[in-house]
């Protein structure tokens, strides 16, 4: 009887181990030999190497824990940033919401918990949403563009652009595309703003 894993990696194995040399001749096997071998650091190293070779996506236990914790922390931050955007809150509210979640037992580190971090997370969320809209629109045969003028707190003329299309299930869907500041509030300026906003979801004049 011998350990095939250790024999596969002699550079990591204990070459003097009874399970490497082979034991149990004459039908005499000892449980102590197995227990001692399985607990040895040499067998552990060989087992880790075997897992690495068997699974190309293998991560060492410590790295796996760190990566899992980082993924969980980022998910919490992204979810909080999405809430800020969805509720139309000021970015400065982000840090307070993170502290509230921390008091409620959610642990996600100390980085990025500020208004700049919130802006970064929301920009990435917006990119993903635009990508989804672009994919859905590219599969549609029928669409129309809607727009409406508005002004911000600085009384700057803006144009809110929407797209309405028919999805694969034959249902009419309407999505907000973008809001663009106008260079001029005449017809040419509005048309240019609409064209610029549609470029963000992959729609061009051609």
C-alpha positions as CSV (number, residue, x, y, z in Angstrom):
1,X,0.0,0.0,0.0
2,X,1.3,3.4,-0.9
3,X,0.1,7.0,-1.4
4,X,-0.2,7.7,-5.1
5,X,-0.4,11.4,-4.6
6,X,2.9,11.6,-2.8
7,X,4.5,9.3,-5.4
8,X,3.3,11.6,-8.1
9,X,5.2,14.6,-6.6
10,X,8.5,13.2,-5.1
11,X,9.9,16.7,-4.9
12,X,7.3,17.6,-2.2
13,X,7.0,14.2,-0.6
14,X,8.8,12.6,2.3
15,X,10.9,9.9,0.5
16,X,11.4,8.0,3.8
17,X,7.7,7.8,4.6
18,X,6.3,4.2,4.8
19,X,3.4,5.3,2.6
20,X,5.8,6.5,-0.1
21,X,8.0,3.5,0.0
22,X,5.1,1.1,0.4
23,X,3.8,-0.8,3.4
24,X,1.4,-3.6,4.4
25,X,3.3,-6.5,2.9
26,X,1.8,-9.9,3.8
27,X,-1.6,-8.2,4.4
28,X,-0.5,-6.4,7.6
29,X,-1.8,-2.8,7.5
30,X,-1.6,-0.3,10.4
31,X,-4.1,2.5,10.8
32,X,-1.4,4.6,12.6
33,X,0.6,4.8,9.4
34,X,-2.3,6.2,7.5
35,X,-3.2,8.8,10.2
36,X,0.4,9.9,10.6
37,X,0.9,10.2,6.8
38,X,-2.3,12.2,6.2
39,X,-1.4,14.7,8.9
40,X,2.1,15.2,7.6
41,X,3.1,18.5,5.9
42,X,4.7,16.7,3.0
43,X,1.4,14.9,2.1
44,X,-0.4,18.3,2.5
45,X,1.9,19.9,0.0
46,X,1.5,17.0,-2.5
47,X,-2.3,17.3,-2.1
48,X,-2.3,21.0,-2.8
49,X,-0.1,20.5,-5.9
50,X,-2.5,17.8,-7.1
51,X,-5.5,20.1,-6.7
52,X,-3.7,22.8,-8.6
53,X,-2.9,20.5,-11.5
54,X,-6.4,19.0,-11.5
55,X,-8.2,22.4,-11.4
56,X,-6.8,25.3,-13.6
57,X,-9.0,27.7,-11.6
58,X,-7.7,26.5,-8.2
59,X,-6.9,29.1,-5.6
60,X,-5.0,28.4,-2.5
61,X,-7.2,28.4,0.6
62,X,-6.0,31.8,2.0
63,X,-6.2,33.5,-1.4
64,X,-9.7,32.0,-1.9
65,X,-10.9,33.4,1.4
66,X,-9.4,36.9,0.6
67,X,-11.0,36.9,-2.8
68,X,-14.4,35.8,-1.5
69,X,-14.3,38.5,1.2
70,X,-13.3,41.2,-1.3
71,X,-16.1,40.1,-3.6
72,X,-18.6,40.3,-0.8
73,X,-17.3,43.7,0.3
74,X,-17.5,45.1,-3.3
75,X,-21.0,43.7,-3.6
76,X,-22.2,45.6,-0.5
77,X,-20.6,48.8,-1.8
78,X,-22.2,48.5,-5.2
79,X,-25.6,47.7,-3.7
80,X,-25.4,50.8,-1.5
81,X,-24.3,53.0,-4.4
82,X,-27.2,51.7,-6.5
83,X,-29.6,52.6,-3.7
84,X,-28.2,56.2,-3.6
85,X,-28.7,56.5,-7.4
86,X,-32.1,54.9,-7.4
87,X,-33.4,57.1,-4.6
88,X,-31.8,60.2,-6.1
89,X,-29.7,60.9,-3.0
90,X,-26.7,63.1,-2.8
91,X,-23.4,61.2,-3.1
92,X,-22.3,62.5,0.3
93,X,-25.0,60.3,1.8
94,X,-23.1,57.2,0.7
95,X,-20.6,57.2,3.6
96,X,-23.4,57.5,6.2
97,X,-25.3,54.6,4.6
98,X,-22.1,52.5,4.7
99,X,-21.7,53.3,8.4
100,X,-25.3,52.3,9.1
101,X,-24.8,48.9,7.3
102,X,-21.6,48.5,9.4
103,X,-23.5,49.0,12.6
104,X,-26.1,46.5,11.5
105,X,-23.3,43.9,11.2
106,X,-22.3,44.1,7.5
107,X,-18.5,44.2,7.3
108,X,-16.9,45.5,4.1
109,X,-13.7,47.3,5.0
110,X,-12.9,51.0,5.1
111,X,-12.0,51.8,1.5
112,X,-14.1,53.6,-1.1
113,X,-16.7,54.7,1.5
114,X,-16.8,58.4,0.3
115,X,-18.6,60.4,-2.3
116,X,-15.9,59.8,-4.9
117,X,-16.2,56.1,-4.4
118,X,-20.0,56.3,-4.8
119,X,-19.6,58.2,-8.0
120,X,-17.2,55.5,-9.3
121,X,-19.5,52.7,-8.4
122,X,-22.5,54.4,-10.0
123,X,-20.6,55.0,-13.2
124,X,-19.8,51.3,-13.5
125,X,-23.4,50.4,-12.8
126,X,-24.5,52.8,-15.6
127,X,-22.0,51.2,-18.0
128,X,-23.5,47.8,-17.3
129,X,-27.1,49.0,-17.7
130,X,-26.2,50.8,-21.0
131,X,-24.7,47.5,-22.2
132,X,-27.9,45.6,-21.4
133,X,-30.0,48.2,-23.2
134,X,-27.7,48.1,-26.2
135,X,-27.9,44.3,-26.4
136,X,-31.7,44.4,-26.1
137,X,-32.1,47.1,-28.8
138,X,-29.8,45.4,-31.2
139,X,-32.2,42.4,-31.2
140,X,-35.2,44.6,-31.8
141,X,-36.6,45.3,-35.3
142,X,-38.8,48.2,-34.2
143,X,-37.9,51.2,-32.1
144,X,-38.6,54.9,-31.6
145,X,-36.8,57.8,-29.9
146,X,-38.4,60.1,-27.3
147,X,-37.0,63.2,-25.9
148,X,-38.1,66.0,-23.6
149,X,-36.4,69.3,-22.6
150,X,-35.7,70.3,-19.0
151,X,-33.4,72.6,-17.0
152,X,-31.2,71.8,-14.0
153,X,-30.6,73.8,-10.9
154,X,-28.2,76.1,-12.8
155,X,-30.9,76.8,-15.4
156,X,-28.9,74.9,-18.0
157,X,-31.0,73.6,-20.9
158,X,-30.9,69.8,-21.1
159,X,-32.5,67.0,-23.1
160,X,-33.7,63.8,-21.6
161,X,-33.6,60.9,-24.1
162,X,-35.6,57.7,-24.0
163,X,-35.9,54.7,-26.4
164,X,-38.9,52.6,-26.9
165,X,-38.6,49.3,-28.7
166,X,-40.3,45.9,-29.1
167,X,-38.5,43.1,-27.3
168,X,-38.3,39.4,-28.2
169,X,-41.6,38.6,-26.5
170,X,-43.4,41.2,-28.6
171,X,-43.8,43.7,-25.7
172,X,-43.2,47.4,-25.9
173,X,-40.4,48.5,-23.6
174,X,-39.2,52.0,-22.7
175,X,-35.8,52.8,-21.3
176,X,-34.1,56.0,-20.2
177,X,-31.0,56.5,-22.2
178,X,-29.3,59.7,-21.1
179,X,-29.7,63.4,-20.2
180,X,-27.5,65.7,-22.2
181,X,-26.7,69.4,-21.8
182,X,-27.6,71.4,-25.0
183,X,-25.0,73.5,-26.7
184,X,-28.0,75.5,-28.1
185,X,-31.7,75.1,-27.6
186,X,-32.6,75.2,-31.3
187,X,-33.6,72.2,-33.5
188,X,-30.0,71.5,-34.6
189,X,-28.7,71.6,-31.0
190,X,-31.5,69.2,-29.8
191,X,-30.8,66.8,-32.7
192,X,-27.1,66.8,-31.9
193,X,-27.8,66.0,-28.2
194,X,-30.0,63.1,-29.2
195,X,-27.4,61.7,-31.5
196,X,-24.7,61.9,-28.9
197,X,-26.9,60.2,-26.3
198,X,-27.8,57.3,-28.7
199,X,-24.1,56.7,-29.4
200,X,-23.8,55.6,-25.8
201,X,-26.0,52.6,-26.6
202,X,-24.5,51.9,-30.0
203,X,-27.1,53.5,-32.2
204,X,-25.7,55.7,-35.1
205,X,-27.3,57.5,-38.0
206,X,-26.1,54.8,-40.3
